Amino acid sequence: MTPKLDRIILFPIKSLDGVEVESAMILPSGALKHDREFAIVDAGQKIVNAKRTAKIQQLRSTFNLDTQTISIGVQSAAPVTFDLTADQDAFAAWLSNYFGFAVHLSRNTTTGFPDDLDSPGPTIISTASLETVSQWYPGTNAAEMRRRFRSNLELSGVPAFWEDQLFGIAGVGKEFTIGDIKFHGINPCQRCIVPTRDSNTATPTQKFQKIFLQHRAASLPDSVNRDRFNHFYRLAVNTQIPASEAGKTLNLQEFCRVNE
């Protein structure tokens, strides 16, 4: 097997659509530059994300990372373009009108806004895992599961759930590399309500979590420590990247190697 980095996906604004890139720089925090760099927050500084409101999943957006602009619309409606620096007030007004309450953009160029504050590194999954999970839900495909589970890094050349070997015992990071960048695999990523909904319409998939739990438990590789699963609604791997790797660039087609 030759696990290879096949996709890098950044999510410049938390909970909005991702951007596929060919490379990504490592920040001192271990996060990827531009990933979850912005978040939509309300007047009380609470993050507005897809866990909080399914309406956010009905927004379609594209980003230009070079110009720091976003084009955004509701599903198939004609998009509107905003500069994320010069047009923040106008963008906030557009979003506030859509959500029905006041929001604005918050920015964090150090760590971004990760779900797991203890493991702000990129989440990792294999293409085969997405393909296998899609088979549990007739009418879906790997692309749909990619949008639902929103992992940053995707590995090809390995079987489904190969990434489960990238974490070990609790409290000890499993060491591996992608290219020349060192990673510590921390734990299997606990999932929320977001993957249970259609990524375009936000319509719930009936019995999504029940079906997932049954299949995930049955398909867990024998080599994986089942004690790391207090439940089986977990997919992909949370990571940390040591500060020594800051400033390095992660590139597509680089190989993943596990330190035994």
N, C-alpha and C positions, 0 to 999 in steps of 0.2 A: 504493500500500500504506500502511496505517495501523497499524503495530505497536502493540498496546495490551496493557497488563499485565492479564491475565485471571485469574491465580491467584497467591496468595502462600501458600506452604506452609512452616511451621516444624516442626522436629523437636526438641521440647524435650529428649528423651533420645536421645542418639546411637544409631542403629540401630533404634529403635522407631518406631511409626507417627507420621505427621505430622498437623498440625492446619492446616486452611485458615482464614486470617484475612483481614480486609478491609484491614488496614494493619499496618505494622511499623516500629518505630523503628530508626534507624541508630546503632550504638554507635561510640565513638571509634576502635575497632579496624577499623571497616568491616563488622563482622558485623551480622546482624539480631538485635535483642533477643529472647531466649528460644530462638534456634536453636542446637541442640546445646549448650545451657546445662549439661546434665548428661551424664555418661558413666558407664557401669557399668564398674568396675575390679576386678581381682582383688587378692589379698593382696600381690602384687608391684607394684601400681600400673599394671599393664598393662591397656589398654582391652579390654573384652569386647564385640566387635561381630560383625556378620554375616559379616565376612571370616574371623573366627576360628572361629565356630560357627554352623552353619545353624539350630540350635535357636532362635536369637533371632528368626528369621523366622516361627516358628510362634506367637509371642506377638502377641496383639491388644490394643491399648491405645487409650484415649481420654483426652484431657487437658482440664482446665479451667484456662486460663491465669490467670484472675482469682483463683481460689481455690488455685492451685498444687496441684491434686490429679490423680491418675492412677487410672483404672480399668483393670485389666489381667487377662488370663486367657489360657489356652492354647487357641488356635483358637476353637471354639464353646462352650468351658466358661464357666460363670458367672464374671464378673469380680469381682475384689476391689479395693476402693478404698483408696488411701493418700494421706495428706497428705505432699507432698514435703519439708516442713520438719519437722513434728511426728512423722511416722511413718517416718523414714528407717531406723531400726533394724529395724522390722517389715518394711518393704519389702525391705531388704537380705536379711533372713532368708528371705523368700518367694522372691526371686531365687536365693539360694544353694541353696535346696532344689530349685529347678527345674533349675539348671545342674549341680548335683552338686559344686560347689566354692564356697568362700567368695568373695563379692563384696560391694561396697558402692558407694554413689553418690559421685561426685566432681563438684564444681560449679565452673564458671568463668564468671563474669558479664562478663568483659572481652572475651574472644575466642571463648568457647565451645570446642568440640573439633572444629575443621574437619579434613578429610582433608588439605587443602593449606594448610599453615601460612603459606606465602608469599602466598596469595590467600584470606584468610578471608571475603571478600565472598560474597554469595549466588550460587549457580549459576543459569544462565539457559538456558531451552530454549523452543522453540515448540510449541504444540499440534499443529501439522501434522507436526512431526518425530516426536512420539510416535505419531500416527496412522499415519504411514508405516512406522515401525519395527514396529508391531504387525502390519502386513500381511506382514512377512517371516516371521511365525510364526503359522501357522493356529491358530485357537482362542483367540488373545489379542486384546486391544483396547487402546485408548489408555489406559484407566484402569489396566490391568495394567502397562503400560510406565511409567506415571507412578509407580506404587508401586515398580517395580524400579529406576528410575534416580534417583528421590528428589531432583529439582531443586527449588530454592526458588521461582523465579520463572518463570512461563509466559506467553508472548506469543501473542496471537491476531492474526488479520488479515494473516498473512504465510505464504508457502509453506514447505514442509519445508526445514529446515537453513538458513533465513534467518539464524539466530543465528550461523552460521559467519563472518559478516562483522563480528562484534563483537570479533574479535581481529585483530591485524596481524602485524608482524614480531617475532621473538623479542626480548625485553628492552625492548619499547616498548609500553606499554598503549594500547589503542585507546579513544579518548574517546567516550562517548555519555551520554545522559541518559535517565532515566525520570522524568517529571514535572520537578521542579526539582532532582533529585538527580543528581550527577555520578558516573559509573562509569568504571573502566578495565577493558576486556576484556583478559585476560591470555593465555589459551591454551585449546584444546579439552580438555575434561576427560577424563583417562585413567580408564577404567573397570576395575573389579575383578571378582571372581567373583560378587558379589551379584546383578547383573542376570541372570545365567545361570540363576537358580532361580525357581520359581514363588513369588510374593510371599506366598502364604498357607500353602503346604505345605512350601516349601523344596525341592521336588522339582526336580532339574536338568532343564533343557530340552536335549534332545540336540542336539549340534553348534551350540549357541547362538552361541558366539564365532566359529566358522568361517563361519556364515551371515551374521553381523553384519559381519565383515571384508569379505566379498565385496560385499555390498550397499552398505555405507558408502563403499567406494572407488569404486564405480560411480556413486553418486548425489551425490558431493561437487560442490558448485557450481563452475563454471569459474572464478569470480572469487576463489576461496579459494586461499591460498598452501599448496600441498600439502607444502611443506617443513616446515610446522608439525606434520605427522603422521609421526612415526617409525613408527607403525603406525596402523591405522584403527579400532582398538577404542577410539574416543573419541566422546563425545557430550555436548552442552551446553557451556557456556562458564564458566570460572572467572573471577572478578572481584576487583578491589580497589575500595574506595570511599575517597576521600580523607578525611582527618581533618576537613576543613572542612565535611563533610556531617553530622558527628555531631549527634545531637539532632533531625534532620529526620525526617519521617515519609513512608514510601513507601505509596502508596494504590492500590487497584484502579482500573482503567479509565484510568490515566494513560498518556500516549503515550511511546513510545521513539523517540528521535531520535539519529541517528549524526552526529558531528561530522566533516565531510569536510575 
